[in-house]
């Protein structure tokens, strides 16, 4: 039996690629033992058990970005986390570790390079970088990795093989046309007409919420229905009457606002276009299903969200909108006209689908097995 540890905790952007690879490994050989590493503070405590994989928790090792007291505590935290991770490696008799960056990956990379009383040999590592700019953890892991993989070229990891981002099978095999009627009925959307999907990640995004809801009346008047996930901690105010405003044909154009979308496959199937952030996982999924998108990069960080979206935009599958420029006026002047042009939407959808790597999860799984066997 081959034993694989996937290390990608904290955010969905780290967890979902890890679980997509875990699923791909199981498809290749259902005898493979897959164990996920995580911390008690990450989304993995919910997502990993839901997907049917055992989860081993280790102490988190956040890397301070400024010289504070936390920086002095860092060496001790690293040692404790590495020791716990090494214990997990020995317990599951890991043959290979696949890391996806973040708090969980760094201790995994360091522990893999250590021997132990039970297992003298080091454990080989495969590193996957989803973002256009590699993080610290993956830069450390890449130095000793057996294979280094990346979603896009020029990620900052020397010699990385570009494979795309592993995406779950339910997304890569999604037949939007076949599911369209079921998806729209699920969300209470009209069977006919155009639907705009809006989401800002698992927590929502206020700028997206304000801009699109601020144009609700104009969207409804144009016959465009909206499915808007505003985030569990946010609320959304829609202009009075806009949610039920009728078009000239008499069909309703509702504005459906929900805190969270647990069925993203149905959300994608219901939609004709998307307004969203441009995290690596979001770009991978939206392009994989062939949806035209207005990507609104998060204004904070080092600009990696804009870089994530550029390859799809270069292919003609989307547009990048600076966060400060996404306003109700932009939605009225730019988003609505595009949604009213079916031929343009179709063209952009084809371009988006052509920009993705739909087989990334299987490609990474095969590489993992090669490294484990070697």
N, C-alpha and C positions, 0 to 999 in steps of 0.2 A: 504494500500500500504506500502510495506517495502522500506525503504530508506537506501541505502548503499553508503558510501564514500570510494573510493579507493585512497590511498596515495602512489604514487610511481613515482616520477618525476626525471628529470635530464638526466639520461642515459637510453638507450634502455633496459639495464639489470634490471632497476627498473620499467620501463613503461610497457614493454611487458607482464610480469607476471600479473601486475595489470589489463591490458586490457583483458588478457586471462580469468581471474576470472570474470571480468565484463561480457564477452560474455557467460561464463558458467552460471552465475546467470540469464541472460536473457533467456537462453535455458531452465532452470528449471522453470522460471515463468516470462513471458514477461511483467508483470505488475510491476516488481521490478524497483524502481527508482535508477539509478546508477549515481553518480557524481564523477568526477575525480578532485583531487587537484594537482596543479602544480605551477611552477614559470615561469616568462616570459623568463628566460634564458635557459630553458630546451627543449629537443626534444618533450616534451608533447604538446607544442603549435602547432605542426604539426600532431603528431601521434594520439592524442586523438580526435580532430575534424574529422580526416579521418575515424575513427572507429565509429563515430556517437554518441559520448558521450559529455555531457556538461562539460566544464572545468572551474574551479574556480581558479583564480590565487591568491597566497599569497606571501608575501615577503620571499625571500630565507634566510636560516640561515646556511651559510657555517661554519663549525667548524674549526678554525685555528689549524694547527698542531704544530705551534711554537708560543712562547710568543711574539706577536707583538701588534701594536696598535689596530688591529682588535679584539684581545681578550678583550680589554677594552670595545669595542662597542657591544660585544656579548649579554650581558643581555638586553640591550635596543632593539636589533634586535629580540631577542627571544620573548620579551613581545609584540612587534608589530605584529609579525607573529602569535603568539598564539591568540591574540585578533581578528585578521582577520579570522583565522581558526575557532574560536568559532562562529563568526558571520555566517560563511558558514554552520556550523553544525546546528545552529538554523534555518537558512533560508530554508534548505532542510529537516529539521526535521529528522536528521540522527538517525537510529536505531542501527547502528554498523559502525565501521571504520576498514578497512583492510589496514594495513601498510606494505610496502615492503622495508623500509629502505631509506636512503638518506636524502637530504635537506628537502624534503617535509614531510617526515614521523615524524620527531621529533616534530615539532609544532602540528601536528595532535594528537600525543600521549598525549602531555601536555594539549592541549585544551579539549580532550575527558575527562580528569580527573577533569575538572572544571564544576561547575554548571553555570547557567545564570538566568537572570530575567525571561526569557521565559520558560526555561526548567531547573528545579531544579536537575533532575537526571543526573548522569554522563552517558556517552555513552560508551558501552563496546567496547573493542579493540581486534582484531585478528592480530597477528604479523606473518609475513612470512619472513624467512631468506633464500635467494637464494644462498649465498656464503658459502664456507666451513668454513670461519671465520666471525663471526657476527660483524657488524659495531656498532659504538657507538649508533646511533639512535635506532636500534633494541634492543640493550642491555638495554637502558632506557625503551623502550616500553614494553619489556617482563616482567618487574617488576610488572606491573599493568594489564597485558593483561588477557583476559578471556581464550584465547587459544594461544599457541605458536607453530608455525609450522616451519619446516626446510626442506631444499632440501636433506641434507645428515646428517648422524650421526655426533656427536661431533662438532657442529657448534659453541659451546660456550654459547648456550642458554639452561639453565637448564630445563629439563622436556619437551623439544621440541618434537613434534610428527613429524616423518619423512614422508613427503608426496611427495617429489620431487618438481620440478619447474613447475608451470603452464605454459603451452605452448598453443598457439592459435590453434584452431580446424583445420585450413587449413594445419597445419603441422602434428598434431597427426593423422589425417585421410588421409594423403598423400599416394597415391598409385603410387610409383615412376615408376613401370613398365608400368602402364597404361598411364602415362603422358610423358614417355621418348621421344617418337617421337615428340610430340608437343613442349616439352621443348627444345629439341636440335634444332628444326627448328626455334624457337623463338630467340635463341642466334646465329644462323648461324653455328651450330656445325654439324659434320657428323652424320648421323643416326646410323652408326656402329662404333665400335672401343671404346677405353677407353677414358674417360674424367676426368681430374683432376680439381677440384674446389678449388680456392684459394681466401681467404678473411681475412682481419685483423680487422674486426669490422667496425663500421660506418665511421671511419676516415681513415681506411687502416692501414698498418703497413709496415714501410720501410724495415725491415729485411726480411719479407716475400716477399715483392716485389723484392728486390735485389736477393735473393736466387733462387727463382723460375724462374724469367726472365733470370737470368744468366745461367740457364740450358735449355733455350728454344730450342736451336738447338738439344740437345740430346733427349729432350722429343719428338720433332717432328720426329726425326729419328727413335724413337721407336714406332711411330704411336700413340702417346698419345696427344690428344687435350687438351687445357687448357682454362678454363673460369676463368678469374682473375679480381676481383674487387680491384683496387689499392687505392681507397680512393679519394674523391672529390678534395682534395688539393694536390694530388700527381700526378706525371706523370710516365709513364713506358716506358722504352726503351727495345725493343726486338731485339735480334741479327738479322741482316739483312738476309732476306730470310727464317728465321726459321718459320715465321707465315704461310708460304705457302709450306713448304717442303713436298714432297710427300713420302709416305712409299713405300715399295717394291711392295705392291699390287696395287699401283696407287691411293689409297684414300688419300685425304688431311688430314693433322693433324694441324689445325689452332690454333693460339694462340689469343684468343679473350680477349682483355683488355677493361674494362669498369670502369668508376669512382665509380659507386654504383649499387647495385642490388636491385631494387624495388620489384622484384618477386622472393623472396627466395624459394618459393615452386617450381618454375620451375628450379631454379638453382640446388636445391637438386635432383630433378627428372632427370636432365641431367647428373649428376655426378656419378662416380663410387668410388671416394675417395676424401678426403678433406685435405688441409693444412690450418690451421686456428689458431687463438688465442684460449684460453680456459677460456673465461669469462663464468660465470654460465649459462647465457641464450644460448650462442653458444653451449656449451657442451650438454645442454638439448635438443636443436633442432636437432643437428647432430646425437645424439644417438637415439632420437625419430624416425627419418626417417631411421635409420639403415645404416648409412654410416661409413665406416672405416675412421679414421682420424689420421693425424699427428698433435697433439696439441702442440703449441709453446707458453708456458705461457709468459705473459708480464713480463719483467725482473724487473719492479719496483713494489712498494707496499710491502705487507707483505707475499707474497708467496701464496695468496689464489687461484690464477689462476691454479697453479700446483695442489693444493688440489682439485679443482673442477674437474679436469680430472682424478684423480687417480681411482675413482670407476669404470669408463668405461674401463680404461687401465687394471685394475685388472681382469676384466671380459674378456679381450682379444679383446676389440672393438677399440683399438687405441694405439698409442705410444706417449710418451711425449718427445719432443725435446727441450733442452735448447736453448734459443734465440741465444746465442753465437755460438752454434753448427750448426744452420741452415745456410748452405752455398750452393752454387751451387754444390759443391762436394757431400754434403749430399744428395741432390736431385738426383744426378746421381747414387750414390752408394746404397741408401736406398729406396728412393721413387719410382724410375723407376722400380727396380726389383719387388717390391710389386705389382705395377700396372700391371706388365706383368704376374702375377700369379692369374688367375681368381678364382681358388678354394680357395686360401687364402683370397682373397677379400670377397668372399661369406661367409666364416667362420667368418671373423672379423665383417662383416655387421650384421650377426645374433647375435653375442655377443654384439655388440653395442646396437641393438634394445632391447635385454634382460636386459640391464643395466638401462634403463630409466624408468620413471613413466609417461606413456602416459595419465593416467586419473587424473593427479595432479590437473588440473583446476577444474574439476567436484568435486573432493574430497574437495578442499578448499571452493568451492561455497556451498557445503552442510554444512560444518562446520560454515561458515558465517551465513547461515540461522538459524542454531541451536542456535548460540549465539544471533542473533537478536530476535528470538522467546523467548529465555530464559529471 
